[in-house]
Amino acid sequence: MGINTETEREGELQIGPTDLGMVRLFITSGAFELPMDFTPEEAEEIAAEIQAAAEMASSLAKD
């Protein structure tokens, strides 16, 4: 499975700070749970990548 593979699977994404000063992405799907912790600097890099991908997807949708 890759970025361009469609699926019927559903999941939930929660994002927030931890009490240790990290940013956590918490992904769940059924019994599956995946906590991913990042430093604030790493989280800012990820946010920039998400923003860039959103801009690219938006321009593709207009074509």
Backbone atoms as SQL, in Angstrom:
CREATE TABLE atoms (id INTEGER PRIMARY KEY, chain TEXT, resi INTEGER, resn TEXT, atom TEXT, x REAL, y REAL, z REAL);
INSERT INTO atoms VALUES
  (1, 'A', 1, 'MET', 'N', 0.851, -1.168, 0.000),
  (2, 'A', 1, 'MET', 'CA', 0.000, 0.000, 0.000),
  (3, 'A', 1, 'MET', 'C', 0.900, 1.234, 0.000),
  (4, 'A', 2, 'GLY', 'N', 0.507, 2.238, -0.750),
  (5, 'A', 2, 'GLY', 'CA', 1.289, 3.463, -0.831),
  (6, 'A', 2, 'GLY', 'C', 0.404, 4.693, -0.760),
  (7, 'A', 3, 'ILE', 'N', 1.001, 5.822, -0.992),
  (8, 'A', 3, 'ILE', 'CA', 0.296, 7.103, -0.921),
  (9, 'A', 3, 'ILE', 'C', -0.921, 7.134, -1.836),
  (10, 'A', 4, 'ASN', 'N', -0.805, 6.574, -3.040),
  (11, 'A', 4, 'ASN', 'CA', -1.886, 6.663, -4.020),
  (12, 'A', 4, 'ASN', 'C', -2.816, 5.461, -4.034),
  (13, 'A', 5, 'THR', 'N', -2.720, 4.592, -3.037),
  (14, 'A', 5, 'THR', 'CA', -3.594, 3.426, -2.959),
  (15, 'A', 5, 'THR', 'C', -4.812, 3.762, -2.102),
  (16, 'A', 6, 'GLU', 'N', -5.997, 3.657, -2.702),
  (17, 'A', 6, 'GLU', 'CA', -7.225, 3.923, -1.951),
  (18, 'A', 6, 'GLU', 'C', -7.556, 2.732, -1.065),
  (19, 'A', 7, 'THR', 'N', -8.226, 2.999, 0.053),
  (20, 'A', 7, 'THR', 'CA', -8.607, 1.945, 0.982),
  (21, 'A', 7, 'THR', 'C', -9.917, 2.306, 1.671),
  (22, 'A', 8, 'GLU', 'N', -10.583, 1.307, 2.185),
  (23, 'A', 8, 'GLU', 'CA', -11.817, 1.510, 2.937),
  (24, 'A', 8, 'GLU', 'C', -11.539, 1.579, 4.445),
  (25, 'A', 9, 'ARG', 'N', -10.289, 1.420, 4.833),
  (26, 'A', 9, 'ARG', 'CA', -9.940, 1.442, 6.254),
  (27, 'A', 9, 'ARG', 'C', -10.171, 2.827, 6.840),
  (28, 'A', 10, 'GLU', 'N', -10.576, 2.832, 8.098),
  (29, 'A', 10, 'GLU', 'CA', -10.784, 4.087, 8.809),
  (30, 'A', 10, 'GLU', 'C', -9.860, 4.131, 10.004),
  (31, 'A', 11, 'GLY', 'N', -9.488, 5.324, 10.383),
  (32, 'A', 11, 'GLY', 'CA', -8.647, 5.503, 11.547),
  (33, 'A', 11, 'GLY', 'C', -8.891, 6.873, 12.163),
  (34, 'A', 12, 'GLU', 'N', -8.267, 7.093, 13.279),
  (35, 'A', 12, 'GLU', 'CA', -8.403, 8.363, 13.984),
  (36, 'A', 12, 'GLU', 'C', -7.013, 8.904, 14.276),
  (37, 'A', 13, 'LEU', 'N', -6.849, 10.205, 14.144),
  (38, 'A', 13, 'LEU', 'CA', -5.585, 10.866, 14.426),
  (39, 'A', 13, 'LEU', 'C', -5.809, 11.924, 15.491),
  (40, 'A', 14, 'GLN', 'N', -5.047, 11.827, 16.567),
  (41, 'A', 14, 'GLN', 'CA', -5.062, 12.849, 17.610),
  (42, 'A', 14, 'GLN', 'C', -3.670, 13.466, 17.663),
  (43, 'A', 15, 'ILE', 'N', -3.610, 14.783, 17.838),
  (44, 'A', 15, 'ILE', 'CA', -2.341, 15.492, 17.908),
  (45, 'A', 15, 'ILE', 'C', -2.367, 16.386, 19.136),
  (46, 'A', 16, 'GLY', 'N', -1.288, 16.343, 19.929),
  (47, 'A', 16, 'GLY', 'CA', -1.231, 17.218, 21.095),
  (48, 'A', 16, 'GLY', 'C', 0.113, 17.138, 21.792),
  (49, 'A', 17, 'PRO', 'N', 0.317, 18.032, 22.742),
  (50, 'A', 17, 'PRO', 'CA', 1.566, 18.030, 23.496),
  (51, 'A', 17, 'PRO', 'C', 1.529, 16.991, 24.614),
  (52, 'A', 18, 'THR', 'N', 2.694, 16.442, 24.934),
  (53, 'A', 18, 'THR', 'CA', 2.795, 15.537, 26.079),
  (54, 'A', 18, 'THR', 'C', 3.296, 16.330, 27.278),
  (55, 'A', 19, 'ASP', 'N', 3.212, 15.724, 28.444),
  (56, 'A', 19, 'ASP', 'CA', 3.698, 16.413, 29.646),
  (57, 'A', 19, 'ASP', 'C', 5.225, 16.440, 29.713),
  (58, 'A', 20, 'LEU', 'N', 5.894, 15.800, 28.744),
  (59, 'A', 20, 'LEU', 'CA', 7.360, 15.818, 28.685),
  (60, 'A', 20, 'LEU', 'C', 7.877, 16.795, 27.625),
  (61, 'A', 21, 'GLY', 'N', 6.971, 17.616, 27.072),
  (62, 'A', 21, 'GLY', 'CA', 7.382, 18.627, 26.110),
  (63, 'A', 21, 'GLY', 'C', 7.548, 18.119, 24.692),
  (64, 'A', 22, 'MET', 'N', 6.958, 16.984, 24.391),
  (65, 'A', 22, 'MET', 'CA', 6.997, 16.428, 23.045),
  (66, 'A', 22, 'MET', 'C', 5.648, 16.673, 22.372),
  (67, 'A', 23, 'VAL', 'N', 5.623, 16.528, 21.059),
  (68, 'A', 23, 'VAL', 'CA', 4.366, 16.576, 20.313),
  (69, 'A', 23, 'VAL', 'C', 4.047, 15.150, 19.911),
  (70, 'A', 24, 'ARG', 'N', 2.857, 14.689, 20.257),
  (71, 'A', 24, 'ARG', 'CA', 2.474, 13.308, 19.972),
  (72, 'A', 24, 'ARG', 'C', 1.416, 13.260, 18.883),
  (73, 'A', 25, 'LEU', 'N', 1.667, 12.400, 17.900),
  (74, 'A', 25, 'LEU', 'CA', 0.648, 11.977, 16.955),
  (75, 'A', 25, 'LEU', 'C', 0.195, 10.613, 17.442),
  (76, 'A', 26, 'PHE', 'N', -1.083, 10.467, 17.700),
  (77, 'A', 26, 'PHE', 'CA', -1.623, 9.210, 18.209),
  (78, 'A', 26, 'PHE', 'C', -2.620, 8.692, 17.195),
  (79, 'A', 27, 'ILE', 'N', -2.269, 7.583, 16.543),
  (80, 'A', 27, 'ILE', 'CA', -3.067, 7.017, 15.469),
  (81, 'A', 27, 'ILE', 'C', -3.724, 5.732, 15.961),
  (82, 'A', 28, 'THR', 'N', -5.043, 5.621, 15.751),
  (83, 'A', 28, 'THR', 'CA', -5.760, 4.412, 16.139),
  (84, 'A', 28, 'THR', 'C', -6.613, 3.931, 14.975),
  (85, 'A', 29, 'SER', 'N', -6.778, 2.608, 14.919),
  (86, 'A', 29, 'SER', 'CA', -7.661, 1.978, 13.946),
  (87, 'A', 29, 'SER', 'C', -8.035, 0.617, 14.529),
  (88, 'A', 30, 'GLY', 'N', -9.252, 0.494, 14.981),
  (89, 'A', 30, 'GLY', 'CA', -9.662, -0.745, 15.650),
  (90, 'A', 30, 'GLY', 'C', -8.824, -0.954, 16.898),
  (91, 'A', 31, 'ALA', 'N', -8.187, -2.113, 17.017),
  (92, 'A', 31, 'ALA', 'CA', -7.352, -2.408, 18.181),
  (93, 'A', 31, 'ALA', 'C', -5.925, -1.887, 18.006),
  (94, 'A', 32, 'PHE', 'N', -5.606, -1.337, 16.839),
  (95, 'A', 32, 'PHE', 'CA', -4.271, -0.842, 16.536),
  (96, 'A', 32, 'PHE', 'C', -4.088, 0.557, 17.128),
  (97, 'A', 33, 'GLU', 'N', -2.991, 0.772, 17.854),
  (98, 'A', 33, 'GLU', 'CA', -2.644, 2.087, 18.393),
  (99, 'A', 33, 'GLU', 'C', -1.179, 2.360, 18.098),
  (100, 'A', 34, 'LEU', 'N', -0.888, 3.571, 17.605),
  (101, 'A', 34, 'LEU', 'CA', 0.481, 3.945, 17.306),
  (102, 'A', 34, 'LEU', 'C', 0.757, 5.348, 17.820),
  (103, 'A', 35, 'PRO', 'N', 1.429, 5.464, 18.970),
  (104, 'A', 35, 'PRO', 'CA', 1.843, 6.778, 19.442),
  (105, 'A', 35, 'PRO', 'C', 3.199, 7.132, 18.819),
  (106, 'A', 36, 'MET', 'N', 3.313, 8.338, 18.300),
  (107, 'A', 36, 'MET', 'CA', 4.558, 8.800, 17.706),
  (108, 'A', 36, 'MET', 'C', 4.911, 10.148, 18.331),
  (109, 'A', 37, 'ASP', 'N', 6.051, 10.217, 19.021),
  (110, 'A', 37, 'ASP', 'CA', 6.477, 11.441, 19.695),
  (111, 'A', 37, 'ASP', 'C', 7.576, 12.137, 18.908),
  (112, 'A', 38, 'PHE', 'N', 7.484, 13.467, 18.849),
  (113, 'A', 38, 'PHE', 'CA', 8.434, 14.289, 18.121),
  (114, 'A', 38, 'PHE', 'C', 8.826, 15.493, 18.969),
  (115, 'A', 39, 'THR', 'N', 10.050, 15.963, 18.778),
  (116, 'A', 39, 'THR', 'CA', 10.443, 17.217, 19.424),
  (117, 'A', 39, 'THR', 'C', 9.638, 18.337, 18.772),
  (118, 'A', 40, 'PRO', 'N', 9.518, 19.476, 19.440),
  (119, 'A', 40, 'PRO', 'CA', 8.812, 20.592, 18.806),
  (120, 'A', 40, 'PRO', 'C', 9.420, 20.971, 17.448),
  (121, 'A', 41, 'GLU', 'N', 10.737, 20.899, 17.328),
  (122, 'A', 41, 'GLU', 'CA', 11.389, 21.238, 16.062),
  (123, 'A', 41, 'GLU', 'C', 11.003, 20.238, 14.968),
  (124, 'A', 42, 'GLU', 'N', 10.997, 18.959, 15.309),
  (125, 'A', 42, 'GLU', 'CA', 10.583, 17.938, 14.344),
  (126, 'A', 42, 'GLU', 'C', 9.123, 18.140, 13.947),
  (127, 'A', 43, 'ALA', 'N', 8.280, 18.476, 14.918),
  (128, 'A', 43, 'ALA', 'CA', 6.859, 18.694, 14.642),
  (129, 'A', 43, 'ALA', 'C', 6.666, 19.874, 13.696),
  (130, 'A', 44, 'GLU', 'N', 7.471, 20.922, 13.852),
  (131, 'A', 44, 'GLU', 'CA', 7.380, 22.070, 12.950),
  (132, 'A', 44, 'GLU', 'C', 7.783, 21.674, 11.531),
  (133, 'A', 45, 'GLU', 'N', 8.790, 20.817, 11.392),
  (134, 'A', 45, 'GLU', 'CA', 9.191, 20.330, 10.068),
  (135, 'A', 45, 'GLU', 'C', 8.072, 19.497, 9.439),
  (136, 'A', 46, 'ILE', 'N', 7.443, 18.655, 10.235),
  (137, 'A', 46, 'ILE', 'CA', 6.332, 17.830, 9.743),
  (138, 'A', 46, 'ILE', 'C', 5.172, 18.727, 9.324),
  (139, 'A', 47, 'ALA', 'N', 4.883, 19.745, 10.123),
  (140, 'A', 47, 'ALA', 'CA', 3.794, 20.676, 9.793),
  (141, 'A', 47, 'ALA', 'C', 4.072, 21.376, 8.464),
  (142, 'A', 48, 'ALA', 'N', 5.326, 21.754, 8.224),
  (143, 'A', 48, 'ALA', 'CA', 5.689, 22.405, 6.960),
  (144, 'A', 48, 'ALA', 'C', 5.508, 21.434, 5.791),
  (145, 'A', 49, 'GLU', 'N', 5.858, 20.172, 5.995),
  (146, 'A', 49, 'GLU', 'CA', 5.676, 19.166, 4.944),
  (147, 'A', 49, 'GLU', 'C', 4.194, 18.942, 4.652),
  (148, 'A', 50, 'ILE', 'N', 3.366, 18.921, 5.694),
  (149, 'A', 50, 'ILE', 'CA', 1.922, 18.762, 5.510),
  (150, 'A', 50, 'ILE', 'C', 1.359, 19.963, 4.751),
  (151, 'A', 51, 'GLN', 'N', 1.801, 21.167, 5.115),
  (152, 'A', 51, 'GLN', 'CA', 1.335, 22.380, 4.426),
  (153, 'A', 51, 'GLN', 'C', 1.726, 22.352, 2.957),
  (154, 'A', 52, 'ALA', 'N', 2.963, 21.956, 2.660),
  (155, 'A', 52, 'ALA', 'CA', 3.416, 21.881, 1.266),
  (156, 'A', 52, 'ALA', 'C', 2.609, 20.847, 0.486),
  (157, 'A', 53, 'ALA', 'N', 2.331, 19.702, 1.099),
  (158, 'A', 53, 'ALA', 'CA', 1.539, 18.662, 0.434),
  (159, 'A', 53, 'ALA', 'C', 0.114, 19.148, 0.185),
  (160, 'A', 54, 'ALA', 'N', -0.456, 19.888, 1.137),
  (161, 'A', 54, 'ALA', 'CA', -1.811, 20.415, 0.966),
  (162, 'A', 54, 'ALA', 'C', -1.857, 21.409, -0.185),
  (163, 'A', 55, 'GLU', 'N', -0.839, 22.232, -0.297),
  (164, 'A', 55, 'GLU', 'CA', -0.789, 23.196, -1.400),
  (165, 'A', 55, 'GLU', 'C', -0.659, 22.480, -2.740),
  (166, 'A', 56, 'MET', 'N', 0.165, 21.448, -2.798),
  (167, 'A', 56, 'MET', 'CA', 0.324, 20.679, -4.036),
  (168, 'A', 56, 'MET', 'C', -0.984, 19.971, -4.398),
  (169, 'A', 57, 'ALA', 'N', -1.641, 19.363, -3.404),
  (170, 'A', 57, 'ALA', 'CA', -2.915, 18.670, -3.659),
  (171, 'A', 57, 'ALA', 'C', -3.970, 19.656, -4.124),
  (172, 'A', 58, 'SER', 'N', -3.975, 20.847, -3.554),
  (173, 'A', 58, 'SER', 'CA', -4.941, 21.855, -3.943),
  (174, 'A', 58, 'SER', 'C', -4.730, 22.277, -5.389),
  (175, 'A', 59, 'SER', 'N', -3.477, 22.437, -5.792),
  (176, 'A', 59, 'SER', 'CA', -3.212, 22.832, -7.184),
  (177, 'A', 59, 'SER', 'C', -3.564, 21.696, -8.145),
  (178, 'A', 60, 'LEU', 'N', -3.379, 20.445, -7.754),
  (179, 'A', 60, 'LEU', 'CA', -3.755, 19.321, -8.601),
  (180, 'A', 60, 'LEU', 'C', -5.271, 19.227, -8.755),
  (181, 'A', 61, 'ALA', 'N', -5.999, 19.548, -7.698),
  (182, 'A', 61, 'ALA', 'CA', -7.453, 19.474, -7.733),
  (183, 'A', 61, 'ALA', 'C', -8.041, 20.530, -8.671),
  (184, 'A', 62, 'LYS', 'N', -7.319, 21.625, -8.884),
  (185, 'A', 62, 'LYS', 'CA', -7.806, 22.703, -9.755),
  (186, 'A', 62, 'LYS', 'C', -7.611, 22.392, -11.228),
  (187, 'A', 63, 'ASP', 'N', -6.723, 21.445, -11.525),
  (188, 'A', 63, 'ASP', 'CA', -6.430, 21.113, -12.942),
  (189, 'A', 63, 'ASP', 'C', -7.529, 20.314, -13.572);
